[in-house]
Amino acid sequence: MNHVPRARNGQRIHRMLRQLHLWIGAWGALAAIVYGFTGLVMNHRFGENPWPQGDSIDAGRVVLEIPAQARGSAEDLSKWLLQARGLDAQSIRKGAPRGASEGAPGQWSLSGGNARASWALQYQPGDATAEVKHNRQTWLAALNRLHKAVGGGLAWVLLADSFALAMLLLGLSGLWLWARGRSLRQMAMSVFGVSLLVLAAVSWPALA
């Protein structure tokens, strides 16, 4: 007697998931193209015949005189750069203490800009000056930077997060729709089973 309501509930859930699957697919379609293209390009950035990754062109260098009030901490320097130069530091990195390693020990590295136009500053604490390097990325390099969540700002991060969640829901709803009406044996012998086997075979040597 309860089979009819259960069947109706199952059909209703199936229709809802199909509609959700379509909506999510429509929302993430352009993102799938952009991320798929840039992922393919970056996946072939090494080797004997690497694919073009775009270029970062030197757009100029400026030597700044750092006032005393901006030398106390990387955060103070960041505030001064924003107020005095309009440079919003989106990334602040602090090096190891002086003498701890070779290269540029104790340096502060500040950078910002967007995917197309970026800047970077290396500052040795206590110095009176620092050089700001400006770069201009080609469109391909800019797209690769956005793929890595560099230069897009908070709005891009939120949008990319929504795309990532959409891809997760798209995969889960797709698996549910594919599994409906199939037994475990049928799933194992289907395209899903083959893809799972290939994924395990390819990823195991890299993760072991």
N, C-alpha and C positions, 0 to 999 in steps of 0.2 A: 504494500500500500504506500510505502514511503519512497518507492523508486521514482515516481513521476516528479514530486517536488525536488528530489535530489538531482534528477536529470535536468530540470529547468534551471536550478541554481548553477549547475555545471555549465550549461549553455550560456547563462547570463554572464558568468565569470569569464568564459571563453570570449564572448563578444567584447567585454570590457577590456580584456587584455589585448585583444586584436586592435581595438581602437587606440589604446594606450601605446601599443607598439608602433602604430602608424604615426601618432602625434610625436612621439619621441624621435622616430626616424626623420620626420620632417624638420624638427627643431635642430637635430644634429647633423643633417645631411651636408650642409656647407662645411661644418667643422670637420666632418669625416674626410671631405675632399682635401681641405687645407692641411690637416694633421697627417693624413695619409700620404700626401705628396711630399711634405717636408720630412716626414719620418723616413720615407723611401730615399730621399736625397741624402739625409744625414747618415743613414745606415750604410751608405757607400762612400763615406768621406775618407776612408783609409784604404790601403792596398796599393798595388802597382798602378792601377788606372782609376784613381778616385774621381768621383763625379764633382762638377763645379759646385761650390758651396756659397757662391756670392763673394763679394769683396768688401773689405772695410778700408775706406779711403781716409788718409790723414787730412783733416779739414782745418788744421792749424793748432798752434800751441801758444799758450799765454803764461807768462811768469807773473805770479801774484805775490804781493808783499803781504805777509800774514801778520796782522796786528797781535800785540801781546795777549789781548783778552781772548783770542781764538786759538792760542797755543796750549791751553791747559788740558784739553781733552778732545777726542775725535768728535764728540757731540757738540762741543763749543765751536769747533772748526766748521762742522756741518751747518750750524745755525748762522754763522757769519757768512758762509758761502751763499746761503739762501737769501739773507737780508741784503748783503752788499753786492752780490753778483747774479742773483736770480738762479743759482744752481742748486737744485733740489737733490740732495744725495739720497738715492734709493738703496744704496748698499754701502755699509761701513764695515771695514775689516781692520783688525788690529794685529800687527805682527808680533813676533816673540820679543822678549826683552833684549836690549842691546847686548851683543856678544853671545847670544844663545845659539845662533845659527849663522851660516854664511849668507851672502846676498845683501839684502836690505833689512837687517834686524830692527825691530821696533817700529817699522814704518806703519803709517795709517794709510789705508787705501779707500778712497771714496769715489763713487761713480754714480752716474745718473743719466738722464736723457730719456729718449724713447727708442723704439726699435730701429728707426732710420737714422737719427742723430744722437750720438752718445758722447759723454765726456768722462774722463777719469783723472784723478789726482793722486799722486803719491807724495806723502809728507813725512819727513823725519822730524819727530817731536823736538821742538826747540829751535828749528831752523827759522830764519827770517823770511824765506821765500819758498814757494812751491810752484810746480809747473802743472798746468791743466792741459790735457791733450783732448782735442775734439776730433771725433771720427764721424764719417758719413757712410752708412751701409747701403749697398745696392738692395733692390727689392727682394732678391732671393735670400741674401744674408739677413734682411729684416724679418722675413717670414720664418727663417730658422730660429732667430732670436725669440720671436713670439711663441714658437713651438716649445721653447725652453723657459717660457714665462719671464723673459728678460725684456725690459723696456716697454711693457704694455701697461703698467700701472695697475692700480687696484681694480679698475673697471674691467680690464682684460682678465685679471686673475679670477674675478667672480664669474665672468662669462665662460672662461675656460673650465672652471669648476662645474658650472652647469652642464657644459658639454660632456665632461668626464662622467658626471652622474647619469647623464642621458645615455651614454654608451653602456654603462653598467646595467641600467634598467632595460636597455634595448637587448643586451645579451641575455639577461635573466628571463625577460618576457619571451624572447625568441626560443630559448631552451624549453620553457614551459609549453609554448605552442607546439614545438616540434615533438615533445615527449607525450603530448596528449593522445591517448588511444594506442600508444605503442608500449610493448613490454620491454623489460630490461634487455632481453636478448635482441629484440628488434632495434633498440637504441644502440647496443654494442655493435651491431652489424650495419649500422647506417653511416651516413656521412659524419654524424657527430662522433661516433666511435672511432672512425678513421682519423678525424682531426684531433681527438684526444690522444690517440696513440702516437701520432706524428709530433704533437706538442711535447709529450713526455720524452720521446726519443731524442728530440732536438735540444730540449732544455736541460735534460739530465746531465750531459757532459759539461755544460756551462755552470751548473749549480752544484755539482758534486764536489 
